[in-house]
Amino acid sequence: MEKLKTFVKESYDEMTNKVSWPKYRQLQNSSVLVLVASLIFALVIGIIDLGFENAMKWYYENF
């Protein structure tokens, strides 16, 4: 039980005093960046998928 108490105390100390938390504005900018990058990535994958789908349809219709 003593080990658990020590762990909780040390974890709390580390989270409050040693971790550098980002400012709200920085966190917001990072979130927007991740959202935009995800949308671009999804769009690229969608275009590749559409190209393969059309290539396979063309292949199976002609051969």
mmCIF file of the N, C-alpha and C atoms, coordinates in Angstrom:
data_MODEL
# 
_entry.id   MODEL 
# 
loop_
_atom_site.group_PDB 
_atom_site.id 
_atom_site.type_symbol 
_atom_site.label_atom_id 
_atom_site.label_alt_id 
_atom_site.label_comp_id 
_atom_site.label_asym_id 
_atom_site.label_entity_id 
_atom_site.label_seq_id 
_atom_site.pdbx_PDB_ins_code 
_atom_site.Cartn_x 
_atom_site.Cartn_y 
_atom_site.Cartn_z 
_atom_site.occupancy 
_atom_site.B_iso_or_equiv 
_atom_site.pdbx_formal_charge 
_atom_site.auth_seq_id 
_atom_site.auth_comp_id 
_atom_site.auth_asym_id 
_atom_site.auth_atom_id 
_atom_site.pdbx_PDB_model_num 
ATOM 1   N N  . MET A 1 1  ? 0.826   -1.195  0.000   1.00 0.00 ? 1  MET A N  1 
ATOM 2   C CA . MET A 1 1  ? 0.000   0.000   0.000   1.00 0.00 ? 1  MET A CA 1 
ATOM 3   C C  . MET A 1 1  ? 0.872   1.262   0.000   1.00 0.00 ? 1  MET A C  1 
ATOM 4   N N  . GLU A 1 2  ? 1.988   1.174   0.672   1.00 0.00 ? 2  GLU A N  1 
ATOM 5   C CA . GLU A 1 2  ? 2.894   2.327   0.732   1.00 0.00 ? 2  GLU A CA 1 
ATOM 6   C C  . GLU A 1 2  ? 3.474   2.654   -0.645  1.00 0.00 ? 2  GLU A C  1 
ATOM 7   N N  . LYS A 1 3  ? 3.752   1.605   -1.442  1.00 0.00 ? 3  LYS A N  1 
ATOM 8   C CA . LYS A 1 3  ? 4.270   1.820   -2.796  1.00 0.00 ? 3  LYS A CA 1 
ATOM 9   C C  . LYS A 1 3  ? 3.252   2.562   -3.658  1.00 0.00 ? 3  LYS A C  1 
ATOM 10  N N  . LEU A 1 4  ? 1.984   2.233   -3.497  1.00 0.00 ? 4  LEU A N  1 
ATOM 11  C CA . LEU A 1 4  ? 0.926   2.887   -4.257  1.00 0.00 ? 4  LEU A CA 1 
ATOM 12  C C  . LEU A 1 4  ? 0.833   4.371   -3.887  1.00 0.00 ? 4  LEU A C  1 
ATOM 13  N N  . LYS A 1 5  ? 0.902   4.667   -2.586  1.00 0.00 ? 5  LYS A N  1 
ATOM 14  C CA . LYS A 1 5  ? 0.862   6.064   -2.147  1.00 0.00 ? 5  LYS A CA 1 
ATOM 15  C C  . LYS A 1 5  ? 2.040   6.843   -2.720  1.00 0.00 ? 5  LYS A C  1 
ATOM 16  N N  . THR A 1 6  ? 3.215   6.247   -2.667  1.00 0.00 ? 6  THR A N  1 
ATOM 17  C CA . THR A 1 6  ? 4.417   6.898   -3.200  1.00 0.00 ? 6  THR A CA 1 
ATOM 18  C C  . THR A 1 6  ? 4.266   7.135   -4.698  1.00 0.00 ? 6  THR A C  1 
ATOM 19  N N  . PHE A 1 7  ? 3.770   6.145   -5.395  1.00 0.00 ? 7  PHE A N  1 
ATOM 20  C CA . PHE A 1 7  ? 3.570   6.273   -6.837  1.00 0.00 ? 7  PHE A CA 1 
ATOM 21  C C  . PHE A 1 7  ? 2.615   7.422   -7.164  1.00 0.00 ? 7  PHE A C  1 
ATOM 22  N N  . VAL A 1 8  ? 1.494   7.501   -6.443  1.00 0.00 ? 8  VAL A N  1 
ATOM 23  C CA . VAL A 1 8  ? 0.506   8.546   -6.698  1.00 0.00 ? 8  VAL A CA 1 
ATOM 24  C C  . VAL A 1 8  ? 1.091   9.920   -6.390  1.00 0.00 ? 8  VAL A C  1 
ATOM 25  N N  . LYS A 1 9  ? 1.801   10.054  -5.283  1.00 0.00 ? 9  LYS A N  1 
ATOM 26  C CA . LYS A 1 9  ? 2.416   11.338  -4.922  1.00 0.00 ? 9  LYS A CA 1 
ATOM 27  C C  . LYS A 1 9  ? 3.439   11.771  -5.959  1.00 0.00 ? 9  LYS A C  1 
ATOM 28  N N  . GLU A 1 10 ? 4.293   10.849  -6.368  1.00 0.00 ? 10 GLU A N  1 
ATOM 29  C CA . GLU A 1 10 ? 5.325   11.178  -7.355  1.00 0.00 ? 10 GLU A CA 1 
ATOM 30  C C  . GLU A 1 10 ? 4.705   11.490  -8.719  1.00 0.00 ? 10 GLU A C  1 
ATOM 31  N N  . SER A 1 11 ? 3.663   10.777  -9.083  1.00 0.00 ? 11 SER A N  1 
ATOM 32  C CA . SER A 1 11 ? 2.982   11.043  -10.352 1.00 0.00 ? 11 SER A CA 1 
ATOM 33  C C  . SER A 1 11 ? 2.346   12.422  -10.349 1.00 0.00 ? 11 SER A C  1 
ATOM 34  N N  . TYR A 1 12 ? 1.703   12.774  -9.247  1.00 0.00 ? 12 TYR A N  1 
ATOM 35  C CA . TYR A 1 12 ? 1.084   14.089  -9.135  1.00 0.00 ? 12 TYR A CA 1 
ATOM 36  C C  . TYR A 1 12 ? 2.147   15.191  -9.208  1.00 0.00 ? 12 TYR A C  1 
ATOM 37  N N  . ASP A 1 13 ? 3.246   14.994  -8.504  1.00 0.00 ? 13 ASP A N  1 
ATOM 38  C CA . ASP A 1 13 ? 4.325   15.978  -8.520  1.00 0.00 ? 13 ASP A CA 1 
ATOM 39  C C  . ASP A 1 13 ? 4.880   16.156  -9.928  1.00 0.00 ? 13 ASP A C  1 
ATOM 40  N N  . GLU A 1 14 ? 5.064   15.062  -10.634 1.00 0.00 ? 14 GLU A N  1 
ATOM 41  C CA . GLU A 1 14 ? 5.600   15.142  -11.990 1.00 0.00 ? 14 GLU A CA 1 
ATOM 42  C C  . GLU A 1 14 ? 4.625   15.849  -12.930 1.00 0.00 ? 14 GLU A C  1 
ATOM 43  N N  . MET A 1 15 ? 3.345   15.537  -12.827 1.00 0.00 ? 15 MET A N  1 
ATOM 44  C CA . MET A 1 15 ? 2.355   16.144  -13.706 1.00 0.00 ? 15 MET A CA 1 
ATOM 45  C C  . MET A 1 15 ? 2.167   17.639  -13.439 1.00 0.00 ? 15 MET A C  1 
ATOM 46  N N  . THR A 1 16 ? 2.333   18.070  -12.192 1.00 0.00 ? 16 THR A N  1 
ATOM 47  C CA . THR A 1 16 ? 2.104   19.482  -11.875 1.00 0.00 ? 16 THR A CA 1 
ATOM 48  C C  . THR A 1 16 ? 3.361   20.334  -11.973 1.00 0.00 ? 16 THR A C  1 
ATOM 49  N N  . ASN A 1 17 ? 4.528   19.773  -11.711 1.00 0.00 ? 17 ASN A N  1 
ATOM 50  C CA . ASN A 1 17 ? 5.743   20.591  -11.641 1.00 0.00 ? 17 ASN A CA 1 
ATOM 51  C C  . ASN A 1 17 ? 6.764   20.325  -12.746 1.00 0.00 ? 17 ASN A C  1 
ATOM 52  N N  . LYS A 1 18 ? 6.772   19.144  -13.314 1.00 0.00 ? 18 LYS A N  1 
ATOM 53  C CA . LYS A 1 18 ? 7.828   18.793  -14.253 1.00 0.00 ? 18 LYS A CA 1 
ATOM 54  C C  . LYS A 1 18 ? 7.376   18.740  -15.712 1.00 0.00 ? 18 LYS A C  1 
ATOM 55  N N  . VAL A 1 19 ? 6.096   18.551  -15.943 1.00 0.00 ? 19 VAL A N  1 
ATOM 56  C CA . VAL A 1 19 ? 5.583   18.476  -17.305 1.00 0.00 ? 19 VAL A CA 1 
ATOM 57  C C  . VAL A 1 19 ? 5.317   19.891  -17.805 1.00 0.00 ? 19 VAL A C  1 
ATOM 58  N N  . SER A 1 20 ? 5.746   20.178  -19.021 1.00 0.00 ? 20 SER A N  1 
ATOM 59  C CA . SER A 1 20 ? 5.451   21.491  -19.597 1.00 0.00 ? 20 SER A CA 1 
ATOM 60  C C  . SER A 1 20 ? 4.219   21.349  -20.493 1.00 0.00 ? 20 SER A C  1 
ATOM 61  N N  . TRP A 1 21 ? 3.126   21.916  -20.046 1.00 0.00 ? 21 TRP A N  1 
ATOM 62  C CA . TRP A 1 21 ? 1.872   21.821  -20.762 1.00 0.00 ? 21 TRP A CA 1 
ATOM 63  C C  . TRP A 1 21 ? 1.811   22.928  -21.806 1.00 0.00 ? 21 TRP A C  1 
ATOM 64  N N  . PRO A 1 22 ? 1.289   22.637  -22.998 1.00 0.00 ? 22 PRO A N  1 
ATOM 65  C CA . PRO A 1 22 ? 1.188   23.681  -24.034 1.00 0.00 ? 22 PRO A CA 1 
ATOM 66  C C  . PRO A 1 22 ? 0.110   24.697  -23.670 1.00 0.00 ? 22 PRO A C  1 
ATOM 67  N N  . LYS A 1 23 ? 0.297   25.897  -24.174 1.00 0.00 ? 23 LYS A N  1 
ATOM 68  C CA . LYS A 1 23 ? -0.730  26.928  -23.996 1.00 0.00 ? 23 LYS A CA 1 
ATOM 69  C C  . LYS A 1 23 ? -1.937  26.568  -24.853 1.00 0.00 ? 23 LYS A C  1 
ATOM 70  N N  . TYR A 1 24 ? -3.089  27.143  -24.508 1.00 0.00 ? 24 TYR A N  1 
ATOM 71  C CA . TYR A 1 24 ? -4.329  26.815  -25.224 1.00 0.00 ? 24 TYR A CA 1 
ATOM 72  C C  . TYR A 1 24 ? -4.214  27.139  -26.707 1.00 0.00 ? 24 TYR A C  1 
ATOM 73  N N  . ARG A 1 25 ? -3.632  28.278  -27.038 1.00 0.00 ? 25 ARG A N  1 
ATOM 74  C CA . ARG A 1 25 ? -3.496  28.688  -28.437 1.00 0.00 ? 25 ARG A CA 1 
ATOM 75  C C  . ARG A 1 25 ? -2.604  27.711  -29.206 1.00 0.00 ? 25 ARG A C  1 
ATOM 76  N N  . GLN A 1 26 ? -1.538  27.276  -28.583 1.00 0.00 ? 26 GLN A N  1 
ATOM 77  C CA . GLN A 1 26 ? -0.624  26.313  -29.217 1.00 0.00 ? 26 GLN A CA 1 
ATOM 78  C C  . GLN A 1 26 ? -1.327  24.973  -29.443 1.00 0.00 ? 26 GLN A C  1 
ATOM 79  N N  . LEU A 1 27 ? -2.112  24.563  -28.472 1.00 0.00 ? 27 LEU A N  1 
ATOM 80  C CA . LEU A 1 27 ? -2.870  23.319  -28.586 1.00 0.00 ? 27 LEU A CA 1 
ATOM 81  C C  . LEU A 1 27 ? -3.908  23.419  -29.702 1.00 0.00 ? 27 LEU A C  1 
ATOM 82  N N  . GLN A 1 28 ? -4.544  24.570  -29.809 1.00 0.00 ? 28 GLN A N  1 
ATOM 83  C CA . GLN A 1 28 ? -5.535  24.805  -30.854 1.00 0.00 ? 28 GLN A CA 1 
ATOM 84  C C  . GLN A 1 28 ? -4.876  24.745  -32.234 1.00 0.00 ? 28 GLN A C  1 
ATOM 85  N N  . ASN A 1 29 ? -3.724  25.387  -32.385 1.00 0.00 ? 29 ASN A N  1 
ATOM 86  C CA . ASN A 1 29 ? -3.022  25.375  -33.668 1.00 0.00 ? 29 ASN A CA 1 
ATOM 87  C C  . ASN A 1 29 ? -2.599  23.964  -34.055 1.00 0.00 ? 29 ASN A C  1 
ATOM 88  N N  . SER A 1 30 ? -2.132  23.199  -33.093 1.00 0.00 ? 30 SER A N  1 
ATOM 89  C CA . SER A 1 30 ? -1.725  21.820  -33.371 1.00 0.00 ? 30 SER A CA 1 
ATOM 90  C C  . SER A 1 30 ? -2.927  20.970  -33.790 1.00 0.00 ? 30 SER A C  1 
ATOM 91  N N  . SER A 1 31 ? -4.050  21.186  -33.154 1.00 0.00 ? 31 SER A N  1 
ATOM 92  C CA . SER A 1 31 ? -5.254  20.427  -33.494 1.00 0.00 ? 31 SER A CA 1 
ATOM 93  C C  . SER A 1 31 ? -5.718  20.740  -34.911 1.00 0.00 ? 31 SER A C  1 
ATOM 94  N N  . VAL A 1 32 ? -5.676  22.007  -35.288 1.00 0.00 ? 32 VAL A N  1 
ATOM 95  C CA . VAL A 1 32 ? -6.070  22.399  -36.642 1.00 0.00 ? 32 VAL A CA 1 
ATOM 96  C C  . VAL A 1 32 ? -5.112  21.777  -37.652 1.00 0.00 ? 32 VAL A C  1 
ATOM 97  N N  . LEU A 1 33 ? -3.833  21.791  -37.350 1.00 0.00 ? 33 LEU A N  1 
ATOM 98  C CA . LEU A 1 33 ? -2.840  21.196  -38.244 1.00 0.00 ? 33 LEU A CA 1 
ATOM 99  C C  . LEU A 1 33 ? -3.098  19.705  -38.449 1.00 0.00 ? 33 LEU A C  1 
ATOM 100 N N  . VAL A 1 34 ? -3.386  18.997  -37.385 1.00 0.00 ? 34 VAL A N  1 
ATOM 101 C CA . VAL A 1 34 ? -3.675  17.562  -37.478 1.00 0.00 ? 34 VAL A CA 1 
ATOM 102 C C  . VAL A 1 34 ? -4.951  17.326  -38.283 1.00 0.00 ? 34 VAL A C  1 
ATOM 103 N N  . LEU A 1 35 ? -5.965  18.138  -38.078 1.00 0.00 ? 35 LEU A N  1 
ATOM 104 C CA . LEU A 1 35 ? -7.216  18.003  -38.817 1.00 0.00 ? 35 LEU A CA 1 
ATOM 105 C C  . LEU A 1 35 ? -7.000  18.216  -40.316 1.00 0.00 ? 35 LEU A C  1 
ATOM 106 N N  . VAL A 1 36 ? -6.287  19.270  -40.675 1.00 0.00 ? 36 VAL A N  1 
ATOM 107 C CA . VAL A 1 36 ? -6.035  19.562  -42.090 1.00 0.00 ? 36 VAL A CA 1 
ATOM 108 C C  . VAL A 1 36 ? -5.190  18.454  -42.722 1.00 0.00 ? 36 VAL A C  1 
ATOM 109 N N  . ALA A 1 37 ? -4.136  18.014  -42.026 1.00 0.00 ? 37 ALA A N  1 
ATOM 110 C CA . ALA A 1 37 ? -3.289  16.946  -42.558 1.00 0.00 ? 37 ALA A CA 1 
ATOM 111 C C  . ALA A 1 37 ? -4.093  15.654  -42.743 1.00 0.00 ? 37 ALA A C  1 
ATOM 112 N N  . SER A 1 38 ? -4.982  15.352  -41.811 1.00 0.00 ? 38 SER A N  1 
ATOM 113 C CA . SER A 1 38 ? -5.816  14.150  -41.924 1.00 0.00 ? 38 SER A CA 1 
ATOM 114 C C  . SER A 1 38 ? -6.759  14.233  -43.117 1.00 0.00 ? 38 SER A C  1 
ATOM 115 N N  . LEU A 1 39 ? -7.343  15.396  -43.328 1.00 0.00 ? 39 LEU A N  1 
ATOM 116 C CA . LEU A 1 39 ? -8.245  15.562  -44.467 1.00 0.00 ? 39 LEU A CA 1 
ATOM 117 C C  . LEU A 1 39 ? -7.494  15.436  -45.795 1.00 0.00 ? 39 LEU A C  1 
ATOM 118 N N  . ILE A 1 40 ? -6.317  16.026  -45.877 1.00 0.00 ? 40 ILE A N  1 
ATOM 119 C CA . ILE A 1 40 ? -5.517  15.906  -47.097 1.00 0.00 ? 40 ILE A CA 1 
ATOM 120 C C  . ILE A 1 40 ? -5.128  14.455  -47.338 1.00 0.00 ? 40 ILE A C  1 
ATOM 121 N N  . PHE A 1 41 ? -4.702  13.766  -46.296 1.00 0.00 ? 41 PHE A N  1 
ATOM 122 C CA . PHE A 1 41 ? -4.325  12.363  -46.410 1.00 0.00 ? 41 PHE A CA 1 
ATOM 123 C C  . PHE A 1 41 ? -5.517  11.518  -46.864 1.00 0.00 ? 41 PHE A C  1 
ATOM 124 N N  . ALA A 1 42 ? -6.699  11.769  -46.287 1.00 0.00 ? 42 ALA A N  1 
ATOM 125 C CA . ALA A 1 42 ? -7.899  11.023  -46.677 1.00 0.00 ? 42 ALA A CA 1 
ATOM 126 C C  . ALA A 1 42 ? -8.257  11.293  -48.138 1.00 0.00 ? 42 ALA A C  1 
ATOM 127 N N  . LEU A 1 43 ? -8.107  12.531  -48.574 1.00 0.00 ? 43 LEU A N  1 
ATOM 128 C CA . LEU A 1 43 ? -8.392  12.880  -49.958 1.00 0.00 ? 43 LEU A CA 1 
ATOM 129 C C  . LEU A 1 43 ? -7.440  12.159  -50.919 1.00 0.00 ? 43 LEU A C  1 
ATOM 130 N N  . VAL A 1 44 ? -6.158  12.128  -50.584 1.00 0.00 ? 44 VAL A N  1 
ATOM 131 C CA . VAL A 1 44 ? -5.175  11.441  -51.432 1.00 0.00 ? 44 VAL A CA 1 
ATOM 132 C C  . VAL A 1 44 ? -5.480  9.943   -51.499 1.00 0.00 ? 44 VAL A C  1 
ATOM 133 N N  . ILE A 1 45 ? -5.756  9.333   -50.370 1.00 0.00 ? 45 ILE A N  1 
ATOM 134 C CA . ILE A 1 45 ? -6.092  7.901   -50.345 1.00 0.00 ? 45 ILE A CA 1 
ATOM 135 C C  . ILE A 1 45 ? -7.366  7.645   -51.138 1.00 0.00 ? 45 ILE A C  1 
ATOM 136 N N  . GLY A 1 46 ? -8.356  8.536   -51.027 1.00 0.00 ? 46 GLY A N  1 
ATOM 137 C CA . GLY A 1 46 ? -9.599  8.386   -51.792 1.00 0.00 ? 46 GLY A CA 1 
ATOM 138 C C  . GLY A 1 46 ? -9.359  8.452   -53.289 1.00 0.00 ? 46 GLY A C  1 
ATOM 139 N N  . ILE A 1 47 ? -8.502  9.374   -53.718 1.00 0.00 ? 47 ILE A N  1 
ATOM 140 C CA . ILE A 1 47 ? -8.188  9.492   -55.146 1.00 0.00 ? 47 ILE A CA 1 
ATOM 141 C C  . ILE A 1 47 ? -7.459  8.244   -55.641 1.00 0.00 ? 47 ILE A C  1 
ATOM 142 N N  . ILE A 1 48 ? -6.523  7.749   -54.859 1.00 0.00 ? 48 ILE A N  1 
ATOM 143 C CA . ILE A 1 48 ? -5.808  6.519   -55.233 1.00 0.00 ? 48 ILE A CA 1 
ATOM 144 C C  . ILE A 1 48 ? -6.789  5.344   -55.323 1.00 0.00 ? 48 ILE A C  1 
ATOM 145 N N  . ASP A 1 49 ? -7.686  5.243   -54.368 1.00 0.00 ? 49 ASP A N  1 
ATOM 146 C CA . ASP A 1 49 ? -8.677  4.171   -54.368 1.00 0.00 ? 49 ASP A CA 1 
ATOM 147 C C  . ASP A 1 49 ? -9.584  4.267   -55.595 1.00 0.00 ? 49 ASP A C  1 
ATOM 148 N N  . LEU A 1 50 ? -10.018 5.457   -55.915 1.00 0.00 ? 50 LEU A N  1 
ATOM 149 C CA . LEU A 1 50 ? -10.859 5.653   -57.092 1.00 0.00 ? 50 LEU A CA 1 
ATOM 150 C C  . LEU A 1 50 ? -10.106 5.258   -58.363 1.00 0.00 ? 50 LEU A C  1 
ATOM 151 N N  . GLY A 1 51 ? -8.840  5.610   -58.445 1.00 0.00 ? 51 GLY A N  1 
ATOM 152 C CA . GLY A 1 51 ? -8.030  5.227   -59.608 1.00 0.00 ? 51 GLY A CA 1 
ATOM 153 C C  . GLY A 1 51 ? -7.906  3.722   -59.736 1.00 0.00 ? 51 GLY A C  1 
ATOM 154 N N  . PHE A 1 52 ? -7.629  3.035   -58.631 1.00 0.00 ? 52 PHE A N  1 
ATOM 155 C CA . PHE A 1 52 ? -7.536  1.572   -58.682 1.00 0.00 ? 52 PHE A CA 1 
ATOM 156 C C  . PHE A 1 52 ? -8.876  0.939   -59.042 1.00 0.00 ? 52 PHE A C  1 
ATOM 157 N N  . GLU A 1 53 ? -9.958  1.488   -58.498 1.00 0.00 ? 53 GLU A N  1 
ATOM 158 C CA . GLU A 1 53 ? -11.282 0.944   -58.804 1.00 0.00 ? 53 GLU A CA 1 
ATOM 159 C C  . GLU A 1 53 ? -11.569 1.064   -60.298 1.00 0.00 ? 53 GLU A C  1 
ATOM 160 N N  . ASN A 1 54 ? -11.291 2.224   -60.874 1.00 0.00 ? 54 ASN A N  1 
ATOM 161 C CA . ASN A 1 54 ? -11.523 2.408   -62.309 1.00 0.00 ? 54 ASN A CA 1 
ATOM 162 C C  . ASN A 1 54 ? -10.599 1.531   -63.146 1.00 0.00 ? 54 ASN A C  1 
ATOM 163 N N  . ALA A 1 55 ? -9.354  1.374   -62.728 1.00 0.00 ? 55 ALA A N  1 
ATOM 164 C CA . ALA A 1 55 ? -8.414  0.520   -63.451 1.00 0.00 ? 55 ALA A CA 1 
ATOM 165 C C  . ALA A 1 55 ? -8.879  -0.934  -63.422 1.00 0.00 ? 55 ALA A C  1 
ATOM 166 N N  . MET A 1 56 ? -9.375  -1.384  -62.278 1.00 0.00 ? 56 MET A N  1 
ATOM 167 C CA . MET A 1 56 ? -9.850  -2.774  -62.177 1.00 0.00 ? 56 MET A CA 1 
ATOM 168 C C  . MET A 1 56 ? -11.106 -2.988  -63.013 1.00 0.00 ? 56 MET A C  1 
ATOM 169 N N  . LYS A 1 57 ? -12.021 -2.019  -62.991 1.00 0.00 ? 57 LYS A N  1 
ATOM 170 C CA . LYS A 1 57 ? -13.233 -2.136  -63.828 1.00 0.00 ? 57 LYS A CA 1 
ATOM 171 C C  . LYS A 1 57 ? -12.830 -2.211  -65.306 1.00 0.00 ? 57 LYS A C  1 
ATOM 172 N N  . TRP A 1 58 ? -11.945 -1.341  -65.746 1.00 0.00 ? 58 TRP A N  1 
ATOM 173 C CA . TRP A 1 58 ? -11.485 -1.351  -67.128 1.00 0.00 ? 58 TRP A CA 1 
ATOM 174 C C  . TRP A 1 58 ? -10.819 -2.679  -67.472 1.00 0.00 ? 58 TRP A C  1 
ATOM 175 N N  . TYR A 1 59 ? -9.989  -3.188  -66.579 1.00 0.00 ? 59 TYR A N  1 
ATOM 176 C CA . TYR A 1 59 ? -9.277  -4.438  -66.818 1.00 0.00 ? 59 TYR A CA 1 
ATOM 177 C C  . TYR A 1 59 ? -10.248 -5.603  -66.962 1.00 0.00 ? 59 TYR A C  1 
ATOM 178 N N  . TYR A 1 60 ? -11.203 -5.710  -66.018 1.00 0.00 ? 60 TYR A N  1 
ATOM 179 C CA . TYR A 1 60 ? -12.136 -6.835  -66.062 1.00 0.00 ? 60 TYR A CA 1 
ATOM 180 C C  . TYR A 1 60 ? -13.137 -6.730  -67.224 1.00 0.00 ? 60 TYR A C  1 
ATOM 181 N N  . GLU A 1 61 ? -13.448 -5.526  -67.656 1.00 0.00 ? 61 GLU A N  1 
ATOM 182 C CA . GLU A 1 61 ? -14.352 -5.385  -68.797 1.00 0.00 ? 61 GLU A CA 1 
ATOM 183 C C  . GLU A 1 61 ? -13.676 -5.739  -70.117 1.00 0.00 ? 61 GLU A C  1 
ATOM 184 N N  . ASN A 1 62 ? -12.379 -5.527  -70.228 1.00 0.00 ? 62 ASN A N  1 
ATOM 185 C CA . ASN A 1 62 ? -11.664 -5.747  -71.477 1.00 0.00 ? 62 ASN A CA 1 
ATOM 186 C C  . ASN A 1 62 ? -10.984 -7.110  -71.577 1.00 0.00 ? 62 ASN A C  1 
ATOM 187 N N  . PHE A 1 63 ? -10.786 -7.801  -70.498 1.00 0.00 ? 63 PHE A N  1 
ATOM 188 C CA . PHE A 1 63 ? -10.070 -9.080  -70.564 1.00 0.00 ? 63 PHE A CA 1 
ATOM 189 C C  . PHE A 1 63 ? -10.878 -10.197 -69.978 1.00 0.00 ? 63 PHE A C  1 
# 
